[in-house]
Amino acid sequence: MSKPRIELDKELRSILQKCGFDKTHVYFQPPSNTQIKYPCIIYKLAIEEDVVANNNLYLANRKYDVTVIDKNPDSYIPAELRSHFQKCSMSRVYTADNLNHTAFVLYY
């Protein structure tokens, strides 16, 4: 079974803190009126993936979309995030509003 989301939140916060940044800049599905501070990690639940065998639920993984946003184009937060999680892959990199976005797919 998948781990609780709150554990993922704690791990994401520890990654920011390990990189020397404010660990409170982790946001789960932030509403549009949220004042976001950078660098940050934003994540949202994408889907739950179930693996069924012999008519029983064998494995349930939650899939999250995770985005690291930083003003620094050479940010090391994405590399730290990717090395921290086994089931994490980079899906795209882009710039918007002069901020660098690195998006990941994470199964947790």
Biopython code that builds the backbone (N, CA, C, O; Angstrom):
import numpy as np
from Bio.PDB.StructureBuilder import StructureBuilder

atoms = [
    (1, "MET", "N", (0.835, -1.190, 0.000)),
    (1, "MET", "CA", (0.000, 0.000, 0.000)),
    (1, "MET", "C", (0.878, 1.252, 0.000)),
    (1, "MET", "O", (2.033, 1.215, 0.425)),
    (2, "SER", "N", (0.327, 2.329, -0.471)),
    (2, "SER", "CA", (1.090, 3.573, -0.544)),
    (2, "SER", "C", (1.252, 4.195, 0.835)),
    (2, "SER", "O", (0.458, 3.958, 1.745)),
    (3, "LYS", "N", (2.289, 4.987, 0.960)),
    (3, "LYS", "CA", (2.554, 5.680, 2.214)),
    (3, "LYS", "C", (1.656, 6.906, 2.306)),
    (3, "LYS", "O", (1.209, 7.426, 1.283)),
    (4, "PRO", "N", (1.391, 7.369, 3.515)),
    (4, "PRO", "CA", (0.579, 8.590, 3.663)),
    (4, "PRO", "C", (1.264, 9.810, 3.044)),
    (4, "PRO", "O", (2.490, 9.924, 3.056)),
    (5, "ARG", "N", (0.451, 10.713, 2.506)),
    (5, "ARG", "CA", (0.968, 11.925, 1.876)),
    (5, "ARG", "C", (1.803, 12.753, 2.840)),
    (5, "ARG", "O", (2.773, 13.389, 2.428)),
    (6, "ILE", "N", (1.443, 12.754, 4.107)),
    (6, "ILE", "CA", (2.154, 13.579, 5.094)),
    (6, "ILE", "C", (3.625, 13.142, 5.211)),
    (6, "ILE", "O", (4.495, 13.963, 5.502)),
    (7, "GLU", "N", (3.896, 11.857, 4.986)),
    (7, "GLU", "CA", (5.289, 11.387, 4.999)),
    (7, "GLU", "C", (6.051, 11.945, 3.801)),
    (7, "GLU", "O", (7.215, 12.327, 3.920)),
    (8, "LEU", "N", (5.388, 11.988, 2.646)),
    (8, "LEU", "CA", (6.012, 12.581, 1.468)),
    (8, "LEU", "C", (6.316, 14.051, 1.725)),
    (8, "LEU", "O", (7.392, 14.535, 1.373)),
    (9, "ASP", "N", (5.387, 14.753, 2.329)),
    (9, "ASP", "CA", (5.571, 16.161, 2.652)),
    (9, "ASP", "C", (6.812, 16.355, 3.527)),
    (9, "ASP", "O", (7.613, 17.257, 3.283)),
    (10, "LYS", "N", (6.965, 15.518, 4.529)),
    (10, "LYS", "CA", (8.135, 15.608, 5.416)),
    (10, "LYS", "C", (9.435, 15.375, 4.652)),
    (10, "LYS", "O", (10.433, 16.054, 4.895)),
    (11, "GLU", "N", (9.422, 14.413, 3.731)),
    (11, "GLU", "CA", (10.630, 14.129, 2.965)),
    (11, "GLU", "C", (10.976, 15.283, 2.022)),
    (11, "GLU", "O", (12.146, 15.633, 1.870)),
    (12, "LEU", "N", (9.965, 15.868, 1.396)),
    (12, "LEU", "CA", (10.210, 17.015, 0.517)),
    (12, "LEU", "C", (10.768, 18.192, 1.304)),
    (12, "LEU", "O", (11.669, 18.887, 0.835)),
    (13, "ARG", "N", (10.236, 18.415, 2.496)),
    (13, "ARG", "CA", (10.745, 19.492, 3.352)),
    (13, "ARG", "C", (12.201, 19.237, 3.755)),
    (13, "ARG", "O", (13.012, 20.161, 3.811)),
    (14, "SER", "N", (12.516, 17.974, 4.033)),
    (14, "SER", "CA", (13.897, 17.657, 4.428)),
    (14, "SER", "C", (14.864, 17.888, 3.268)),
    (14, "SER", "O", (16.017, 18.261, 3.489)),
    (15, "ILE", "N", (14.404, 17.671, 2.030)),
    (15, "ILE", "CA", (15.254, 17.923, 0.865)),
    (15, "ILE", "C", (15.568, 19.409, 0.746)),
    (15, "ILE", "O", (16.720, 19.787, 0.533)),
    (16, "LEU", "N", (14.542, 20.256, 0.884)),
    (16, "LEU", "CA", (14.782, 21.707, 0.831)),
    (16, "LEU", "C", (15.741, 22.146, 1.932)),
    (16, "LEU", "O", (16.651, 22.942, 1.697)),
    (17, "GLN", "N", (15.527, 21.621, 3.130)),
    (17, "GLN", "CA", (16.374, 21.988, 4.265)),
    (17, "GLN", "C", (17.811, 21.510, 4.039)),
    (17, "GLN", "O", (18.763, 22.227, 4.347)),
    (18, "LYS", "N", (17.963, 20.302, 3.502)),
    (18, "LYS", "CA", (19.298, 19.770, 3.217)),
    (18, "LYS", "C", (20.030, 20.642, 2.202)),
    (18, "LYS", "O", (21.253, 20.771, 2.255)),
    (19, "CYS", "N", (19.283, 21.237, 1.281)),
    (19, "CYS", "CA", (19.864, 22.124, 0.268)),
    (19, "CYS", "C", (20.097, 23.536, 0.802)),
    (19, "CYS", "O", (20.597, 24.396, 0.076)),
    (20, "GLY", "N", (19.739, 23.784, 2.065)),
    (20, "GLY", "CA", (20.004, 25.074, 2.692)),
    (20, "GLY", "C", (18.894, 26.096, 2.527)),
    (20, "GLY", "O", (19.128, 27.293, 2.693)),
    (21, "PHE", "N", (17.680, 25.640, 2.200)),
    (21, "PHE", "CA", (16.566, 26.561, 1.998)),
    (21, "PHE", "C", (15.479, 26.352, 3.043)),
    (21, "PHE", "O", (15.480, 25.365, 3.778)),
    (22, "ASP", "N", (14.561, 27.293, 3.091)),
    (22, "ASP", "CA", (13.471, 27.264, 4.061)),
    (22, "ASP", "C", (12.545, 26.078, 3.771)),
    (22, "ASP", "O", (11.966, 25.974, 2.690)),
    (23, "LYS", "N", (12.423, 25.196, 4.754)),
    (23, "LYS", "CA", (11.634, 23.979, 4.544)),
    (23, "LYS", "C", (10.129, 24.239, 4.493)),
    (23, "LYS", "O", (9.361, 23.335, 4.164)),
    (24, "THR", "N", (9.702, 25.442, 4.809)),
    (24, "THR", "CA", (8.273, 25.742, 4.748)),
    (24, "THR", "C", (7.808, 26.050, 3.327)),
    (24, "THR", "O", (6.614, 26.247, 3.100)),
    (25, "HIS", "N", (8.736, 26.095, 2.368)),
    (25, "HIS", "CA", (8.377, 26.413, 0.986)),
    (25, "HIS", "C", (8.017, 25.156, 0.193)),
    (25, "HIS", "O", (8.415, 25.002, -0.961)),
    (26, "VAL", "N", (7.261, 24.267, 0.827)),
    (26, "VAL", "CA", (6.711, 23.078, 0.171)),
    (26, "VAL", "C", (5.204, 23.250, 0.196)),
    (26, "VAL", "O", (4.617, 23.501, 1.248)),
    (27, "TYR", "N", (4.577, 23.114, -0.969)),
    (27, "TYR", "CA", (3.141, 23.385, -1.090)),
    (27, "TYR", "C", (2.431, 22.201, -1.733)),
    (27, "TYR", "O", (2.841, 21.718, -2.788)),
    (28, "PHE", "N", (1.365, 21.741, -1.090)),
    (28, "PHE", "CA", (0.539, 20.669, -1.636)),
    (28, "PHE", "C", (-0.710, 21.286, -2.251)),
    (28, "PHE", "O", (-1.520, 21.893, -1.550)),
    (29, "GLN", "N", (-0.862, 21.129, -3.557)),
    (29, "GLN", "CA", (-2.022, 21.634, -4.291)),
    (29, "GLN", "C", (-2.419, 23.036, -3.834)),
    (29, "GLN", "O", (-3.544, 23.238, -3.379)),
    (30, "PRO", "N", (-1.507, 24.010, -3.949)),
    (30, "PRO", "CA", (-1.801, 25.346, -3.412)),
    (30, "PRO", "C", (-2.911, 26.041, -4.208)),
    (30, "PRO", "O", (-2.926, 25.982, -5.437)),
    (31, "PRO", "N", (-3.830, 26.692, -3.509)),
    (31, "PRO", "CA", (-4.850, 27.474, -4.210)),
    (31, "PRO", "C", (-4.203, 28.670, -4.911)),
    (31, "PRO", "O", (-3.093, 29.069, -4.560)),
    (32, "SER", "N", (-4.878, 29.229, -5.880)),
    (32, "SER", "CA", (-4.314, 30.301, -6.700)),
    (32, "SER", "C", (-3.978, 31.561, -5.899)),
    (32, "SER", "O", (-3.151, 32.361, -6.338)),
    (33, "ASN", "N", (-4.592, 31.751, -4.752)),
    (33, "ASN", "CA", (-4.340, 32.953, -3.961)),
    (33, "ASN", "C", (-3.195, 32.777, -2.954)),
    (33, "ASN", "O", (-2.970, 33.661, -2.128)),
    (34, "THR", "N", (-2.474, 31.659, -3.006)),
    (34, "THR", "CA", (-1.369, 31.395, -2.088)),
    (34, "THR", "C", (-0.140, 32.195, -2.497)),
    (34, "THR", "O", (0.234, 32.208, -3.669)),
    (35, "GLN", "N", (0.485, 32.859, -1.536)),
    (35, "GLN", "CA", (1.730, 33.602, -1.773)),
    (35, "GLN", "C", (2.879, 32.592, -1.730)),
    (35, "GLN", "O", (3.268, 32.136, -0.655)),
    (36, "ILE", "N", (3.413, 32.250, -2.885)),
    (36, "ILE", "CA", (4.466, 31.244, -2.978)),
    (36, "ILE", "C", (5.824, 31.921, -2.897)),
    (36, "ILE", "O", (6.069, 32.940, -3.544)),
    (37, "LYS", "N", (6.705, 31.334, -2.088)),
    (37, "LYS", "CA", (8.059, 31.856, -1.925)),
    (37, "LYS", "C", (9.036, 30.868, -2.539)),
    (37, "LYS", "O", (8.850, 29.654, -2.448)),
    (38, "TYR", "N", (10.084, 31.401, -3.169)),
    (38, "TYR", "CA", (11.022, 30.583, -3.939)),
    (38, "TYR", "C", (12.386, 30.545, -3.280)),
    (38, "TYR", "O", (12.751, 31.480, -2.568)),
    (39, "PRO", "N", (13.147, 29.485, -3.501)),
    (39, "PRO", "CA", (12.818, 28.279, -4.233)),
    (39, "PRO", "C", (11.776, 27.464, -3.467)),
    (39, "PRO", "O", (11.648, 27.572, -2.247)),
    (40, "CYS", "N", (11.035, 26.644, -4.218)),
    (40, "CYS", "CA", (9.981, 25.866, -3.584)),
    (40, "CYS", "C", (9.761, 24.552, -4.313)),
    (40, "CYS", "O", (10.270, 24.320, -5.410)),
    (41, "ILE", "N", (8.991, 23.712, -3.664)),
    (41, "ILE", "CA", (8.528, 22.466, -4.253)),
    (41, "ILE", "C", (7.009, 22.476, -4.165)),
    (41, "ILE", "O", (6.438, 22.657, -3.089)),
    (42, "ILE", "N", (6.366, 22.281, -5.303)),
    (42, "ILE", "CA", (4.912, 22.192, -5.355)),
    (42, "ILE", "C", (4.566, 20.789, -5.823)),
    (42, "ILE", "O", (5.141, 20.288, -6.789)),
    (43, "TYR", "N", (3.631, 20.161, -5.138)),
    (43, "TYR", "CA", (3.239, 18.817, -5.560)),
    (43, "TYR", "C", (1.740, 18.632, -5.450)),
    (43, "TYR", "O", (1.056, 19.288, -4.665)),
    (44, "LYS", "N", (1.250, 17.695, -6.283)),
    (44, "LYS", "CA", (-0.180, 17.384, -6.266)),
    (44, "LYS", "C", (-0.363, 15.916, -6.606)),
    (44, "LYS", "O", (0.453, 15.311, -7.302)),
    (45, "LEU", "N", (-1.436, 15.367, -6.104)),
    (45, "LEU", "CA", (-1.772, 13.990, -6.393)),
    (45, "LEU", "C", (-2.227, 13.891, -7.835)),
    (45, "LEU", "O", (-3.110, 14.635, -8.260)),
    (46, "ALA", "N", (-1.631, 12.978, -8.594)),
    (46, "ALA", "CA", (-1.995, 12.826, -10.000)),
    (46, "ALA", "C", (-2.985, 11.675, -10.172)),
    (46, "ALA", "O", (-4.021, 11.836, -10.816)),
    (47, "ILE", "N", (-2.669, 10.532, -9.606)),
    (47, "ILE", "CA", (-3.526, 9.351, -9.757)),
    (47, "ILE", "C", (-3.018, 8.268, -8.811)),
    (47, "ILE", "O", (-1.870, 8.307, -8.370)),
    (48, "GLU", "N", (-3.859, 7.327, -8.511)),
    (48, "GLU", "CA", (-3.418, 6.173, -7.736)),
    (48, "GLU", "C", (-3.358, 4.986, -8.676)),
    (48, "GLU", "O", (-4.326, 4.688, -9.377)),
    (49, "GLU", "N", (-2.235, 4.321, -8.690)),
    (49, "GLU", "CA", (-2.024, 3.187, -9.579)),
    (49, "GLU", "C", (-2.166, 1.895, -8.778)),
    (49, "GLU", "O", (-1.446, 1.682, -7.803)),
    (50, "ASP", "N", (-3.092, 1.040, -9.190)),
    (50, "ASP", "CA", (-3.318, -0.227, -8.513)),
    (50, "ASP", "C", (-2.811, -1.379, -9.364)),
    (50, "ASP", "O", (-2.995, -1.393, -10.582)),
    (51, "VAL", "N", (-2.178, -2.334, -8.720)),
    (51, "VAL", "CA", (-1.750, -3.561, -9.376)),
    (51, "VAL", "C", (-2.558, -4.686, -8.749)),
    (51, "VAL", "O", (-2.504, -4.902, -7.538)),
    (52, "VAL", "N", (-3.311, -5.403, -9.585)),
    (52, "VAL", "CA", (-4.186, -6.463, -9.107)),
    (52, "VAL", "C", (-3.640, -7.798, -9.580)),
    (52, "VAL", "O", (-3.238, -7.939, -10.735)),
    (53, "ALA", "N", (-3.627, -8.778, -8.684)),
    (53, "ALA", "CA", (-3.218, -10.137, -9.023)),
    (53, "ALA", "C", (-4.140, -11.106, -8.295)),
    (53, "ALA", "O", (-4.448, -10.912, -7.119)),
    (54, "ASN", "N", (-4.576, -12.140, -8.990)),
    (54, "ASN", "CA", (-5.493, -13.133, -8.402)),
    (54, "ASN", "C", (-6.714, -12.480, -7.779)),
    (54, "ASN", "O", (-7.164, -12.880, -6.705)),
    (55, "ASN", "N", (-7.245, -11.477, -8.455)),
    (55, "ASN", "CA", (-8.442, -10.754, -8.007)),
    (55, "ASN", "C", (-8.259, -10.047, -6.662)),
    (55, "ASN", "O", (-9.238, -9.759, -5.974)),
    (56, "ASN", "N", (-7.028, -9.771, -6.292)),
    (56, "ASN", "CA", (-6.730, -9.056, -5.054)),
    (56, "ASN", "C", (-5.832, -7.859, -5.367)),
    (56, "ASN", "O", (-5.038, -7.885, -6.308)),
    (57, "LEU", "N", (-5.979, -6.816, -4.558)),
    (57, "LEU", "CA", (-5.101, -5.662, -4.693)),
    (57, "LEU", "C", (-3.723, -6.062, -4.188)),
    (57, "LEU", "O", (-3.540, -6.369, -3.009)),
    (58, "TYR", "N", (-2.757, -6.054, -5.100)),
    (58, "TYR", "CA", (-1.411, -6.479, -4.775)),
    (58, "TYR", "C", (-0.535, -5.304, -4.363)),
    (58, "TYR", "O", (0.275, -5.407, -3.443)),
    (59, "LEU", "N", (-0.711, -4.192, -5.057)),
    (59, "LEU", "CA", (0.141, -3.040, -4.812)),
    (59, "LEU", "C", (-0.618, -1.774, -5.188)),
    (59, "LEU", "O", (-1.274, -1.724, -6.228)),
    (60, "ALA", "N", (-0.529, -0.766, -4.355)),
    (60, "ALA", "CA", (-1.146, 0.535, -4.654)),
    (60, "ALA", "C", (-0.085, 1.616, -4.479)),
    (60, "ALA", "O", (0.486, 1.774, -3.400)),
    (61, "ASN", "N", (0.166, 2.340, -5.533)),
    (61, "ASN", "CA", (1.121, 3.442, -5.496)),
    (61, "ASN", "C", (0.404, 4.722, -5.872)),
    (61, "ASN", "O", (-0.397, 4.749, -6.806)),
    (62, "ARG", "N", (0.694, 5.762, -5.150)),
    (62, "ARG", "CA", (0.164, 7.067, -5.523)),
    (62, "ARG", "C", (1.166, 7.761, -6.418)),
    (62, "ARG", "O", (2.370, 7.755, -6.161)),
    (63, "LYS", "N", (0.647, 8.355, -7.467)),
    (63, "LYS", "CA", (1.483, 9.085, -8.408)),
    (63, "LYS", "C", (1.298, 10.568, -8.137)),
    (63, "LYS", "O", (0.172, 11.062, -8.070)),
    (64, "TYR", "N", (2.405, 11.272, -7.982)),
    (64, "TYR", "CA", (2.383, 12.705, -7.721)),
    (64, "TYR", "C", (3.102, 13.443, -8.836)),
    (64, "TYR", "O", (4.089, 12.954, -9.386)),
    (65, "ASP", "N", (2.603, 14.618, -9.163)),
    (65, "ASP", "CA", (3.317, 15.556, -10.012)),
    (65, "ASP", "C", (4.041, 16.507, -9.072)),
    (65, "ASP", "O", (3.412, 17.190, -8.264)),
    (66, "VAL", "N", (5.349, 16.549, -9.179)),
    (66, "VAL", "CA", (6.185, 17.362, -8.292)),
    (66, "VAL", "C", (6.966, 18.351, -9.157)),
    (66, "VAL", "O", (7.579, 17.963, -10.151)),
    (67, "THR", "N", (6.941, 19.622, -8.776)),
    (67, "THR", "CA", (7.666, 20.642, -9.527)),
    (67, "THR", "C", (8.560, 21.436, -8.588)),
    (67, "THR", "O", (8.116, 21.949, -7.561)),
    (68, "VAL", "N", (9.826, 21.524, -8.964)),
    (68, "VAL", "CA", (10.779, 22.373, -8.247)),
    (68, "VAL", "C", (10.828, 23.686, -9.011)),
    (68, "VAL", "O", (11.053, 23.698, -10.222)),
    (69, "ILE", "N", (10.617, 24.791, -8.308)),
    (69, "ILE", "CA", (10.662, 26.115, -8.931)),
    (69, "ILE", "C", (11.740, 26.929, -8.237)),
    (69, "ILE", "O", (11.754, 27.060, -7.013)),
    (70, "ASP", "N", (12.643, 27.472, -9.046)),
    (70, "ASP", "CA", (13.772, 28.216, -8.482)),
    (70, "ASP", "C", (14.155, 29.325, -9.455)),
    (70, "ASP", "O", (14.028, 29.170, -10.669)),
    (71, "LYS", "N", (14.622, 30.435, -8.915)),
    (71, "LYS", "CA", (15.130, 31.530, -9.750)),
    (71, "LYS", "C", (16.462, 31.145, -10.382)),
    (71, "LYS", "O", (16.815, 31.635, -11.454)),
    (72, "ASN", "N", (17.188, 30.273, -9.717)),
    (72, "ASN", "CA", (18.512, 29.843, -10.165)),
    (72, "ASN", "C", (18.379, 28.762, -11.238)),
    (72, "ASN", "O", (17.836, 27.692, -10.962)),
    (73, "PRO", "N", (18.865, 29.018, -12.460)),
    (73, "PRO", "CA", (18.768, 28.000, -13.513)),
    (73, "PRO", "C", (19.654, 26.778, -13.244)),
    (73, "PRO", "O", (19.437, 25.716, -13.826)),
    (74, "ASP", "N", (20.645, 26.926, -12.367)),
    (74, "ASP", "CA", (21.546, 25.825, -12.019)),
    (74, "ASP", "C", (21.228, 25.240, -10.651)),
    (74, "ASP", "O", (22.120, 24.730, -9.972)),
    (75, "SER", "N", (19.992, 25.307, -10.248)),
    (75, "SER", "CA", (19.566, 24.803, -8.944)),
    (75, "SER", "C", (19.950, 23.334, -8.773)),
    (75, "SER", "O", (19.842, 22.539, -9.707)),
    (76, "TYR", "N", (20.391, 22.992, -7.586)),
    (76, "TYR", "CA", (20.742, 21.602, -7.306)),
    (76, "TYR", "C", (19.616, 20.874, -6.579)),
    (76, "TYR", "O", (19.759, 19.698, -6.247)),
    (77, "ILE", "N", (18.494, 21.557, -6.327)),
    (77, "ILE", "CA", (17.352, 20.907, -5.674)),
    (77, "ILE", "C", (16.803, 19.761, -6.529)),
    (77, "ILE", "O", (16.526, 18.692, -5.984)),
    (78, "PRO", "N", (16.632, 19.938, -7.862)),
    (78, "PRO", "CA", (16.122, 18.815, -8.660)),
    (78, "PRO", "C", (16.985, 17.559, -8.570)),
    (78, "PRO", "O", (16.456, 16.452, -8.464)),
    (79, "ALA", "N", (18.295, 17.719, -8.611)),
    (79, "ALA", "CA", (19.184, 16.554, -8.514)),
    (79, "ALA", "C", (19.056, 15.876, -7.156)),
    (79, "ALA", "O", (19.077, 14.649, -7.060)),
    (80, "GLU", "N", (18.925, 16.672, -6.124)),
    (80, "GLU", "CA", (18.768, 16.127, -4.771)),
    (80, "GLU", "C", (17.449, 15.360, -4.656)),
    (80, "GLU", "O", (17.399, 14.280, -4.069)),
    (81, "LEU", "N", (16.395, 15.925, -5.218)),
    (81, "LEU", "CA", (15.085, 15.275, -5.178)),
    (81, "LEU", "C", (15.130, 13.948, -5.937)),
    (81, "LEU", "O", (14.642, 12.926, -5.455)),
    (82, "ARG", "N", (15.716, 13.981, -7.116)),
    (82, "ARG", "CA", (15.768, 12.774, -7.946)),
    (82, "ARG", "C", (16.589, 11.667, -7.291)),
    (82, "ARG", "O", (16.232, 10.493, -7.390)),
    (83, "SER", "N", (17.669, 12.022, -6.635)),
    (83, "SER", "CA", (18.497, 11.001, -5.991)),
    (83, "SER", "C", (17.874, 10.487, -4.694)),
    (83, "SER", "O", (18.214, 9.395, -4.238)),
    (84, "HIS", "N", (16.978, 11.254, -4.104)),
    (84, "HIS", "CA", (16.351, 10.868, -2.840)),
    (84, "HIS", "C", (15.295, 9.775, -3.014)),
    (84, "HIS", "O", (15.149, 8.904, -2.156)),
    (85, "PHE", "N", (14.561, 9.826, -4.123)),
    (85, "PHE", "CA", (13.452, 8.899, -4.338)),
    (85, "PHE", "C", (13.793, 7.878, -5.420)),
    (85, "PHE", "O", (14.329, 8.233, -6.469)),
    (86, "GLN", "N", (13.482, 6.619, -5.164)),
    (86, "GLN", "CA", (13.745, 5.560, -6.132)),
    (86, "GLN", "C", (12.826, 5.656, -7.345)),
    (86, "GLN", "O", (13.270, 5.457, -8.475)),
    (87, "LYS", "N", (11.568, 5.954, -7.123)),
    (87, "LYS", "CA", (10.578, 5.968, -8.199)),
    (87, "LYS", "C", (10.261, 7.404, -8.605)),
    (87, "LYS", "O", (9.133, 7.875, -8.461)),
    (88, "CYS", "N", (11.271, 8.078, -9.107)),
    (88, "CYS", "CA", (11.128, 9.481, -9.485)),
    (88, "CYS", "C", (11.817, 9.701, -10.822)),
    (88, "CYS", "O", (12.971, 9.313, -11.004)),
    (89, "SER", "N", (11.109, 10.324, -11.757)),
    (89, "SER", "CA", (11.725, 10.619, -13.043)),
    (89, "SER", "C", (11.357, 12.029, -13.489)),
    (89, "SER", "O", (10.243, 12.503, -13.269)),
    (90, "MET", "N", (12.321, 12.679, -14.117)),
    (90, "MET", "CA", (12.108, 14.028, -14.611)),
    (90, "MET", "C", (11.204, 13.958, -15.840)),
    (90, "MET", "O", (11.423, 13.141, -16.734)),
    (91, "SER", "N", (10.189, 14.821, -15.879)),
    (91, "SER", "CA", (9.274, 14.782, -17.019)),
    (91, "SER", "C", (9.444, 15.968, -17.959)),
    (91, "SER", "O", (9.232, 15.843, -19.166)),
    (92, "ARG", "N", (9.828, 17.122, -17.407)),
    (92, "ARG", "CA", (10.081, 18.268, -18.291)),
    (92, "ARG", "C", (10.752, 19.394, -17.527)),
    (92, "ARG", "O", (10.701, 19.463, -16.299)),
    (93, "VAL", "N", (11.386, 20.278, -18.295)),
    (93, "VAL", "CA", (12.044, 21.471, -17.745)),
    (93, "VAL", "C", (11.577, 22.646, -18.581)),
    (93, "VAL", "O", (11.579, 22.579, -19.810)),
    (94, "TYR", "N", (11.173, 23.732, -17.915)),
    (94, "TYR", "CA", (10.712, 24.913, -18.651)),
    (94, "TYR", "C", (10.878, 26.163, -17.792)),
    (94, "TYR", "O", (11.071, 26.086, -16.579)),
    (95, "THR", "N", (10.797, 27.309, -18.451)),
    (95, "THR", "CA", (10.883, 28.595, -17.770)),
    (95, "THR", "C", (9.566, 29.321, -17.954)),
    (95, "THR", "O", (9.018, 29.361, -19.055)),
    (96, "ALA", "N", (9.057, 29.899, -16.867)),
    (96, "ALA", "CA", (7.833, 30.702, -16.902)),
    (96, "ALA", "C", (7.974, 31.824, -15.883)),
    (96, "ALA", "O", (8.399, 31.589, -14.752)),
    (97, "ASP", "N", (7.623, 33.028, -16.275)),
    (97, "ASP", "CA", (7.707, 34.205, -15.395)),
    (97, "ASP", "C", (9.098, 34.373, -14.789)),
    (97, "ASP", "O", (9.231, 34.721, -13.616)),
    (98, "ASN", "N", (10.134, 34.123, -15.591)),
    (98, "ASN", "CA", (11.532, 34.228, -15.157)),
    (98, "ASN", "C", (11.883, 33.272, -14.021)),
    (98, "ASN", "O", (12.819, 33.520, -13.261)),
    (99, "LEU", "N", (11.131, 32.184, -13.909)),
    (99, "LEU", "CA", (11.413, 31.155, -12.914)),
    (99, "LEU", "C", (11.650, 29.834, -13.641)),
    (99, "LEU", "O", (10.987, 29.528, -14.632)),
    (100, "ASN", "N", (12.593, 29.067, -13.137)),
    (100, "ASN", "CA", (12.945, 27.780, -13.731)),
    (100, "ASN", "C", (12.151, 26.672, -13.049)),
    (100, "ASN", "O", (12.168, 26.534, -11.826)),
    (101, "HIS", "N", (11.461, 25.892, -13.863)),
    (101, "HIS", "CA", (10.612, 24.809, -13.378)),
    (101, "HIS", "C", (11.196, 23.472, -13.818)),
    (101, "HIS", "O", (11.523, 23.288, -14.990)),
    (102, "THR", "N", (11.326, 22.547, -12.884)),
    (102, "THR", "CA", (11.726, 21.185, -13.198)),
    (102, "THR", "C", (10.630, 20.278, -12.673)),
    (102, "THR", "O", (10.406, 20.193, -11.466)),
    (103, "ALA", "N", (9.944, 19.597, -13.591)),
    (103, "ALA", "CA", (8.802, 18.761, -13.220)),
    (103, "ALA", "C", (9.202, 17.293, -13.176)),
    (103, "ALA", "O", (9.985, 16.811, -13.994)),
    (104, "PHE", "N", (8.641, 16.603, -12.196)),
    (104, "PHE", "CA", (8.917, 15.187, -11.981)),
    (104, "PHE", "C", (7.608, 14.418, -11.862)),
    (104, "PHE", "O", (6.563, 14.975, -11.527)),
    (105, "VAL", "N", (7.695, 13.130, -12.144)),
    (105, "VAL", "CA", (6.642, 12.179, -11.813)),
    (105, "VAL", "C", (7.224, 11.329, -10.685)),
    (105, "VAL", "O", (8.315, 10.770, -10.806)),
    (106, "LEU", "N", (6.481, 11.244, -9.598)),
    (106, "LEU", "CA", (6.973, 10.539, -8.412)),
    (106, "LEU", "C", (5.928, 9.550, -7.942)),
    (106, "LEU", "O", (4.775, 9.916, -7.717)),
    (107, "TYR", "N", (6.328, 8.299, -7.793)),
    (107, "TYR", "CA", (5.447, 7.280, -7.212)),
    (107, "TYR", "C", (5.871, 7.104, -5.751)),
    (107, "TYR", "O", (7.044, 6.882, -5.448)),
    (108, "TYR", "N", (4.897, 7.208, -4.868)),
    (108, "TYR", "CA", (5.222, 7.165, -3.444)),
    (108, "TYR", "C", (4.166, 6.350, -2.722)),
    (108, "TYR", "O", (4.241, 6.182, -1.505)),
]
sb = StructureBuilder()
sb.init_structure("model")
sb.init_model(0)
sb.init_chain("A")
sb.init_seg("    ")
for serial, (resi, resn, name, xyz) in enumerate(atoms, 1):
    if name == "N":
        sb.init_residue(resn, " ", resi, " ")
    sb.init_atom(name, np.array(xyz, "f"), 0.0, 1.0, " ", f" {name:<3s}", serial, name[0])
structure = sb.get_structure()
